[in-house]
Amino acid sequence: MKNKISQPKFDKINPELLVAMDYEYRGKKIEVTIETDEFTCLCPWSHLPDFAKLTIIYVPDKLCVELKSLKLYLQSFRNAGIVHESVVNRVLSDLTKLISPKEMHIEATFNLRGGIKTTVKADYKK
């Protein structure tokens, strides 16, 4: 593991919380799916909370993301004012920078707000 996990502060989005670990079966193609129904951030205009189901699907190359660090990283969005489209692009950017997967797909389905449900998707391929 690259970094030790310490008690984080949740005052900003913090990619430094993410930890990569070696993928033990390099060359063997697998698909990793990570889901949470507990993703939250703040609307940058109203400052009301937005809730989403976040799905991360990736094919590792040499590294995987350590799950506790991912949980802490996702919690760092809790007090951040950020639009839905930026959430997905930010998570994709931070994770691909960390583990450089062969492929990655991020999808966030935000709960209804004002009668509108939003789903945002982004993909990465090496």
ChimeraX attribute file (.defattr): number of C-alpha atoms within 10 A of each C-alpha:
attribute: neighborCount
match mode: 1-to-1
recipient: residues
	/A:1	11
	/A:2	9
	/A:3	12
	/A:4	9
	/A:5	14
	/A:6	9
	/A:7	7
	/A:8	13
	/A:9	12
	/A:10	16
	/A:11	11
	/A:12	14
	/A:13	21
	/A:14	17
	/A:15	20
	/A:16	13
	/A:17	21
	/A:18	24
	/A:19	23
	/A:20	19
	/A:21	16
	/A:22	16
	/A:23	15
	/A:24	11
	/A:25	12
	/A:26	12
	/A:27	10
	/A:28	11
	/A:29	11
	/A:30	12
	/A:31	12
	/A:32	13
	/A:33	13
	/A:34	13
	/A:35	14
	/A:36	13
	/A:37	13
	/A:38	12
	/A:39	21
	/A:40	20
	/A:41	24
	/A:42	19
	/A:43	16
	/A:44	12
	/A:45	9
	/A:46	8
	/A:47	13
	/A:48	12
	/A:49	15
	/A:50	19
	/A:51	19
	/A:52	21
	/A:53	16
	/A:54	24
	/A:55	18
	/A:56	19
	/A:57	16
	/A:58	23
	/A:59	20
	/A:60	24
	/A:61	21
	/A:62	17
	/A:63	20
	/A:64	21
	/A:65	21
	/A:66	14
	/A:67	14
	/A:68	13
	/A:69	20
	/A:70	18
	/A:71	15
	/A:72	20
	/A:73	23
	/A:74	24
	/A:75	21
	/A:76	22
	/A:77	21
	/A:78	20
	/A:79	18
	/A:80	20
	/A:81	20
	/A:82	19
	/A:83	14
	/A:84	21
	/A:85	14
	/A:86	11
	/A:87	21
	/A:88	22
	/A:89	16
	/A:90	16
	/A:91	21
	/A:92	21
	/A:93	14
	/A:94	16
	/A:95	22
	/A:96	19
	/A:97	11
	/A:98	18
	/A:99	20
	/A:100	21
	/A:101	20
	/A:102	15
	/A:103	16
	/A:104	22
	/A:105	17
	/A:106	24
	/A:107	22
	/A:108	24
	/A:109	18
	/A:110	20
	/A:111	15
	/A:112	12
	/A:113	11
	/A:114	6
	/A:115	6
	/A:116	8
	/A:117	11
	/A:118	13
	/A:119	15
	/A:120	16
	/A:121	16
	/A:122	15
	/A:123	14
	/A:124	15
	/A:125	12
	/A:126	9
